[in-house]
Amino acid sequence: MAPNNRGRQLMGKAQAKRQKLLAEPPFTVRIEDLSHEGRGVGRREGKAVFVEGALPGEEVRCVYTARRGRHDEARTIEVLQAAPERVEPRCAHFEICGGCALQHLDPTAQLALKQRGLLDSLTHIGKVQPERVLEPMTGPLWSYRRRARLGVKWVAKKGRVLVGFRERHSAFLADLHRCEVLDERVGGLLEALAQLIEALSIRDRIPQIEVAGGDEVMGLNFRVLAPPSATDLVQLQAFGDRHGLALYLQSGGPDSVRPLRAEPLELSYRLPDFDLNLEFQPWHFIQINAVINRQLVERAGQLLEIGPEDRVLDLFCGLGNFTLALARRAREVVGVEGDASLVEWAKRNAARNGIANAAFYAADLTGDLSAQSWTAGGYDQVLLDPPRSGALELMPQIAAWGVQRVGYVSCHPATLARDVGELVHRFGYRLLGAGVLDMFPHTAHVESVAVLQRQR
């Protein structure tokens, strides 16, 4: 059979299976629990059903969306008995857009869910429990998101452009008019952005916009697959000037990003408790929630108990978000990052803020570090903020350095639990405390922090 015929046959079978699933009548289920990704969990005929839009204690009518071997998936169509924690979603697009999963759950209950998820991961994956559960860090519930990647799509059948996040469990863009969690400087401009792009000659050649917000200026980086015309550039610049935005164009990789203005507006954010102002570029990583980031930087210093004679190591240091703040209180701080371009910006931020006791190095933190000059001399404390994959390779090294206290900032409870378990069970550290920070309200994403102490 020809490959294209085989593909059409498989697609036809999948469509037929989906049509058969959709034809099944609605059913009623009692929700007993909430999964870590925010779906209600019930049982029907002895089989687990994960139900979108349902909460524990509720009885809901729902329809199947998928049948799998060990569990089924469904979507709520009617709440027959509501849980007391259920609230009215603020966003008009909540049931369609995939950007949020928990707007129907009271924010206090959202935090409890995330804290439980963290503690469950520590117990079942790391086989460890914290001596103290840290108080959750909380901030604004709306308009908090200063970084995002927005999809853009010219829909010929509708004769217009869509700008926003994807629909739930779909490759299609949701038809959004505004976003309640995005920084209002962009969240309230989605329709205006769509109208801007509709008027461009390359409206079908812009797949995404990267949002990067500083304290004073919001940056929008337009990914372009074809050069904009002179008229396009005029329209884009006029839009940026009208709304006080710094606009950028990206035709290839990060090195191709160019500001639209000859003298671009500066993107930067402040850490006022440390008298710091950090500059960044639209493709750089910064923490999504500015308020929570300020709390987190302060909490990290407190948990590490840094004193004026301490030498501190900050791994996965990025632009120096933690490094430069900790340098205000320590004798010396060394920041290490895998991206050499970020290291240069960290050095630039150190000079910008007059910090002389911070040094930065570029290194692959998943590889052999034995030849790295910065590993010599010993450290009193280590702070690490790795990607979702965690930092398992670094646990033996941290122990070998004789580090007394370890602070671990995590965006994935499972890898945090795995790495913490390694330090506790293999290398004799105590897990003094762990807790969550509400970096992403109304989503199931869990950010957390833990602190460990070497046994004397």
N, C-alpha and C positions, 0 to 999 in steps of 0.2 A: 504494500500500500504506500502511495506517495506521502511524504511527510506532511504536506499541506492538507491532504485528505484526512490523515490521521488526526491532525490538530482539530479540524472541523468536527470530526466524529466525537472526540473527547469533549469539545465545547458543547456539542449537542446533548451529550449524556449529562453533563453538569447542569445545563439549563433545564433538562427534563426532570432531573432530581430536585432542583430548586422549585420548579413548578408543582411537583408532587408534595413537597414539604409545605409550601404556601397554601395548598388546598386542604391541609388537615385542619379540623375545627379547633377553635380556641379551647384552652383548658384552664382550670383553676389550680393554683398551688399555694401552699403556705410557706413563707420565707423564714428560714431558721437562722441564717447567718449572712455575713457579707464577705465576699472574697476580697483579697488584697487589691484587686483592680477596680473594686467598687460595684460589682454585680451581686444581686441577691442570690442566695443559694437555698434551693428547696429540693424536695425529692418527689418523684412521680414514678409509681410502680417500682420503687426500690432503687431508682437511678437518679443520680444528682442532676439537677437542672440549674444552670447559671442564667439568671434572668436580668436583662438590662432594665434599669429604671425601677427596681424593687428594693425594699429595705427590710431588715429583720423585723419579725412580728407582724408583717403585713400578709394579707391574703389578696392575691392578684389574679386577674385573667390575663393570659398571655398566649402568644403564638410561637411556634418553633421557628428558629432561624437557622439552626444547624443540628444535625444528629451525628454524634461521635461515638467511639467505642466505649469510653469510660464515663462520659457525661454528655448531656444535651445542652443546647443553648436556645434561649427564648427572649422575646421582647414583650414588655408589659403593654397591654392595650387599655386596661382599666384597673384602678386600685379599689378593691372591694372593702378593705379595712386598712386604714392608713396608720402608720407608726407615729408616735408622738414626735419623733425627730424629723419627720418629713416637713419640708418648707417649700414655698413656691419659688421655683427657679427665677432668678432675676432676668436672665437672658431669654429673649424671644426665640432664639435659635437652639436652645439647649438640647432639645430632643433630636436634633438633626446633626449639629456640629460635633465633631470629634475632639474639639479642643478641651472640653471639660467633661467630667464624668460624675461629679458629686454635688452639683448645685441644688439638687433636691434634698440634700441631707444637711441638717443644722451644722454650722461650722464647728461648734464644740464637739459634736459627734464625729465630724471628719477627723479632728485631731486625735480623738480617742481611738479611731480606727487605725490611724497611722502609727500611733504609739504601740498599739497592740501588735500590728504587723512587725514593727521593729523588734519588740520583745519576743515574739514568736520565732523570728528568724534567729535571734541570739540563742534561744533555748534549743531549737530543733536542728539548726545548722551548726552553730558554734559550740553547742553544749555548754553554755555559760550564761550566767545571769549577772546583771550589774549590781553592785552593792548599793547604788542609788540611781533612781530614775530621775533624770534631769527635767526640770520644768520646761515645757515646750516654749519655743520662741515663736511669737505671733506678731503679725503686722497687718497691713491693709488687706481687706478681702477682695477689693475691686480695683481695677486700673493699676495693678501692681507689676504687670509684666513688661519689662523694658527690653527684652530680647525675644525675638520670634522669627520664624521663617514662614512667610505667607505665600501660599500658592496663588498663581495668576493664570487665568484661562479665558481665552476668547471663545465664546460659545456661539458659533455661527447660527445655529437654529434659533437661539434666543436673540441674536443680534446685539449682544452686549458682553462685557467683560465681568468675570467674577474674581473677587479678591478675598482671601481668607484661609481658613483651615479646611481640611478634608472632612467629608461626612463620616459618621461612625462606621467602621468596618467597611469602608468603601474607598475607591481610588478617585471618586468624583469630589470636586470642590463644593462645599456647602454654599448656598446662596445667602450671604450675610450682608446685613445693612450696617451693623456695628458690632464691636466685641467689648464685653463688659470687663474682661480681665486684662486686656491689653492696656498699656499706658494710654490715657485719654487722648494724648497728642496724636496717636495713630488709631486707637480703637474707635474713635468717633469720626474717622476720615475714610473708612472703607469704601463707602459709596463714592466719595469724591475721588479717591484713588482709581476706582473702576472707571469713572467718567473721564478722568485724565488719560488713562491708557487707551480707552476706546477711541480717543481723538488722535492717537499717534499713528504714524504710518507702519510701525512695527508692533501693533497691538497683539498680533498672533505670534510674536517672537520674544515675548517676555514671560518666562515660566515662573518666576518667583521674585519676591522682594524680601530682603533680609532687614529686620528691624534691630537697631542698636541704639539705645537711649542713654544719653548722659543726663546729668542733673539739669543743665540749662538748654541743651540742644538735643533733638532727636534726629538720628541718622537713618536714612532709607537707602539701601543698596539695591539697585535694580539689576537683576541678571538679564543680559541681553544676548540674543542669539543672532542678531543682525545689527549693523550700525544704525543708530537713529539719524534721521535727517536733520538739517539745520532748523527746520520748523519744529521738529520734535524737541530739540534741545532748548529752544526758546520757551516752548510750553512747559517743559519739565522745570526749567529754572524759575519761571514765573510762579509755578505751583509751590516750589520750595520757598521762594521769597514770601509768598502770601501767607504761608503757614509756619514760617520760621524753622524750616527743616533743612538739614544738610543732606543733599542728594549725591549719590555715587552711581557709577555705571560699572558693571563687571562683565567683560566679554569672554573670560576664560577662568583660570584659577585665581587664587587670592592675589597673586602678583599683578593681575590685570585690573584690579579695582582702581578707579580714578574718580576724584571728586568732580562734580559738575562745575563748581566755582573755581576760578583761578586761585582765590584765597579762601579755602574751605573753612566753615565754622568748626570750632574745636569740639570734639567729643571728650568729655571728662566727667568724673564723679568724685565726690568728696567723702572722706572719712573724718568728720569733724572732731571726734573724740581724740584723734591722733594728729590733727592738723595736717592732713594729707589731701592732695588733689591729684588723682591719677588720670592720665590721658590714655586713650585707646583708639583703635581703628574699628570700622564696622565689622570686620571679619574676626576680631579678637573675641576670646571667651571672657565674659564678665558674668557675675551672678545675676540671675534674672530679676530678683526682688531686692531693690536698693535698701529698703528698711531692714529686712531680715539680714542682709549682708552686713550692715553696720553692727547689728546685735551679735552676729556670728563672729566677726573679727574680735569684738570685745570679749565674748565668751571664750574664744580660743585662748586668749592671753590669760584669762582667769583660771581656766582649767589646767593650763600648763604651769601655772604658778611661777611665771618668769620674773627673775630678779635682775638687778643691774650688773651682776657678775656672770650671768649665764650666756652660754654659746648655744644657739638654736639652729636647727636645720629645718627648712621648709621645702618639702618635696612636692612636685607638681605645682610649682609656685606661680605659673602664668605670668601676669603683668606685675606681680609683687603685691597683690591684694593683702595677703597676710604678712608677707616678709617685711614690708616697709612699716606696717603698724607695730609688729613685734620688735623691730629695731629701735623704736622709740623707748622701749623698756629694757632691752637686753644689752649686754656688752657687744655681742656680734650676732648677726643672723646671716645664714647662707641659704640662698634660694636656688633650687635646681629644677629645670624644666626640659622636657624633651624637644620642644619647638624652639629652635635657635632664634627665630625672629621675635618670639615673645620675650626671650631673654634680653635681647637688645632693647626692647621697649621697657622691660623692668629696670634695666640700667638707666634708661632715659628718665623714668619716673623717680628713681632714686636721686639723680642729679637735680631734677626739677624741684624736689622737696628738700634738698639740702641734707640728704642722709648719707653719711660716709661710712657707717658701720654695717652696711649690707653688701654682700658680694653675690654675684649671680653666675651660674654655670649651665651650659647645655649638656645633657647626657640622656642616653636611653635608659630609663629607670627600670626597664624589664630585662636588661642585659647584665653582663659582668661589670661590676663597678670597682674591681680591685685596683685598677690602674688610674682611677680618678684622683686627682690631687686633693679635691675637697673632702674626701672621706677621711683624711688624716686629722689628727688633733683632738678627736672626741667631741661629743655633744652632750649637753645636759638634757635637752628636750628635742623631740622631733614632732613636727606637724606634717600630716599628709592629707591631700585632697585629691585622690586619684579618680580616674574615669570609672564608669560602671563596672568594668572588668576587675576593679580592685587592685591590690598591690601585694599579692601573695609572695612574689619573688623577693620582696623587700623585707619580709618579716625576719628571716635569719640574719640579714645584714643589720637591721635595727638592734637586734639582740646582741650581735657581735660587737657593735659600737659601744655597748654598755649604757645605752640611753636609759635614764631614770624615769622619764615620763613621756608618754606618747599621746598626742591628740590626733584623732582620726575623723575627718569630715567626709561623709559618704553620700552618694546619690543613689545607692542601691543596697538595701538592708541585707540581702543574701550574701554579697561579697564582703560587706563589712563584718557580718557574723563569722564567715569563714576565716577571714584574716585575724580577727580578734581571738577567735578560738585557737588559732595557731600560736599567737603570742602567749595566751594563758596556759594552754596544755603542754606546749612544747618548750616554751622558753621562760615560764615561771612568772609571768606578769599577772597583776590583779586588774580586773575590770572595775574601776572605781565608779564609773557612771556612764550612762548613755541616755539619749533622748532625741526627740524629733524637733525640727524647725519647719514652720509652715511656709516654705519657700514657694509652693505652688497651691494656694487655696483652690478648692473646687475640682481638683484633679486627684487621681489616686497616686501620684508620684510622691515618694517619701524621701526627704532629705533628713540626715541625722548626724549626730556628733557623739563621739565616745572618747573617754580618757582612761588610760591605763598607767599603772605604776609598777615599776620593777620591784620584786620582792627583795627585801634587804638581806 
